[in-house]
């Protein structure tokens, strides 16, 4: 959310400009946040790159997310930190990136995770269905 900082010293109080704060989250937690909430997600590996967006997931392969961005200099295999706001594109939860920091260029590629078709089911994210 947006907050003002008040600093008090011997000269009195000074109120700063409004600053936005974002919570450091993982992908799963970011997806559960309301649209427009500022988020900060680190320890992500870029797994796919398309025009206008990328996909990234945690190295443990426990969660991933679509990141809407036109920021250049990001490649598959980079370890990144993204700051932005939560949203949705065609019902898919996304992060609309304000900034992306490449922590380690060429960190490595994550192997695809396979599963049997009978293990796949649908439902709202976080609903347990």
QUIJOTA-V973799 format. One record per pair of residues at least 24 apart in sequence whose ideal C-beta (glycine too) atoms are under 10 Angstrom apart, sorted by the first residue. I is the first residue (numbers start at 1). GAP is how many residues later the second one is. D is the distance in Angstrom with one decimal. If there is no record, write none. Layout:
i=(I:I)
gap=(GAP:GAP)
d=(D:D)
This chain:
i=(1:1:2:20:20:20:22:22:22:22:22:24:24:25:25:26:26:26:26:26:27:27:27:27:27:27:27:27:27:27:27:28:28:28:28:28:28:28:28:29:29:30:30:30:30:30:30:30:30:30:31:31:31:31:31:31:31:31:31:31:31:31:32:32:32:32:33:33:33:33:33:34:34:34:35:35:35:35:35:35:35:36:36:36:36:37:37:37:37:38:38:38:38:38:38:39:39:39:39:39:39:39:39:39:40:40:40:40:40:40:40:41:41:41:41:41:41:41:41:41:41:42:42:42:42:42:42:42:43:43:43:43:44:44:44:44:44:44:44:44:44:45:45:45:45:45:45:45:45:45:45:45:46:46:46:46:46:46:46:46:46:46:46:46:46:47:47:47:47:47:48:49:49:49:49:49:52:53:53:53:53:53:53:54:54:54:54:54:55:56:56:56:56:56:57:57:58:59:59:59:60:61:61:61:61:62:63:64:64:65:65:65:65:66:66:66:66:66:66:67:67:67:67:67:68:68:68:68:69:69:69:69:69:69:69:70:71:71:71:71:71:71:72:73:73:73:74:74:74:74:75:75:75:76:76:76:77:77:77:77:77:77:77:78:78:78:78:78:78:78:79:79:79:79:79:79:80:80:80:91:91:92:93:93)
gap=(36:37:36:63:65:78:61:62:63:64:76:57:59:61:70:32:34:36:37:39:29:30:31:35:36:37:38:40:55:66:68:30:34:35:36:37:65:97:98:34:97:33:35:52:54:55:56:63:64:65:32:33:34:35:55:57:61:62:63:64:94:95:54:61:93:94:52:53:54:60:62:51:52:53:50:51:52:53:58:59:61:49:50:51:60:47:48:49:50:45:46:47:48:57:60:26:43:44:45:46:47:56:57:59:41:42:43:44:55:58:59:24:26:39:40:41:42:43:45:54:56:37:38:39:40:41:59:61:36:37:38:60:34:35:36:37:38:51:56:59:63:31:32:33:34:35:58:59:62:63:64:65:28:29:30:31:32:33:34:36:54:56:61:63:64:29:30:62:63:65:28:25:26:27:28:29:37:36:39:41:42:43:44:24:26:28:43:46:39:24:26:39:44:54:53:56:52:48:49:51:50:49:50:51:52:51:62:46:49:27:28:29:30:24:26:27:28:29:30:27:28:29:30:33:26:27:28:29:25:26:27:28:29:30:31:27:26:27:28:29:30:31:28:27:29:32:26:27:28:31:27:30:31:30:33:34:27:28:29:30:31:32:33:24:25:26:27:28:29:30:24:25:26:27:28:29:24:25:27:33:34:33:32:33)
d=(8.2:7.7:9.1:9.8:9.5:9.5:6.2:8.4:8.3:10.0:9.2:9.1:9.6:9.3:9.7:6.5:9.8:8.1:6.3:9.5:8.0:6.8:6.3:8.1:3.7:5.8:4.5:9.9:9.9:9.0:8.7:9.0:7.4:4.4:9.6:8.8:9.9:8.4:8.0:8.8:9.9:8.7:6.4:9.2:9.4:9.9:6.0:7.6:9.4:6.3:7.8:9.8:6.5:10.0:7.5:9.7:9.4:4.1:8.9:9.1:5.5:7.4:8.7:8.3:7.4:5.5:9.0:4.6:9.9:8.8:9.7:9.9:6.9:9.8:7.8:5.9:5.2:6.4:9.1:9.8:9.5:5.4:6.9:7.1:9.0:10.0:6.3:5.1:9.4:7.4:7.4:5.4:8.3:10.0:8.2:9.7:8.1:7.3:6.6:6.8:5.7:6.2:9.7:10.0:7.2:7.6:4.9:8.5:9.6:9.9:9.5:7.3:8.7:8.9:7.1:5.3:8.0:8.7:9.9:6.6:9.9:8.8:7.8:3.9:7.8:9.3:8.4:7.3:7.2:8.7:7.6:8.1:8.9:7.1:5.1:7.2:6.6:9.6:9.2:9.0:9.9:8.6:6.8:7.2:5.7:7.6:9.9:9.2:6.0:7.1:7.8:5.5:6.0:6.6:5.2:6.5:4.9:8.2:6.1:10.0:9.1:8.9:8.7:9.3:9.4:6.6:8.4:7.7:5.8:8.8:6.6:7.0:6.7:5.6:9.9:9.5:9.7:7.9:10.0:7.5:9.7:9.7:9.0:9.3:8.6:9.1:8.6:8.4:9.9:6.2:7.3:9.0:9.1:9.6:6.4:9.3:8.9:8.1:8.1:6.6:9.3:6.1:8.3:9.1:5.3:9.8:10.0:8.9:9.8:8.9:6.7:6.7:5.9:9.9:5.8:7.6:4.5:7.5:10.0:6.8:5.0:8.2:5.3:7.3:5.3:7.0:4.9:6.3:9.9:8.5:8.0:4.0:9.0:9.1:6.2:8.8:6.4:9.3:7.5:5.1:9.9:9.7:9.9:8.7:6.8:8.8:5.9:9.8:6.4:9.2:8.4:7.3:7.5:9.3:6.7:9.6:9.2:8.2:5.4:5.9:5.7:5.0:8.5:5.0:7.9:7.0:5.5:6.7:6.1:9.5:4.6:4.1:8.1:8.8:3.7:8.2:8.7:9.7:8.8:9.5:9.9:9.4:6.4:9.8)
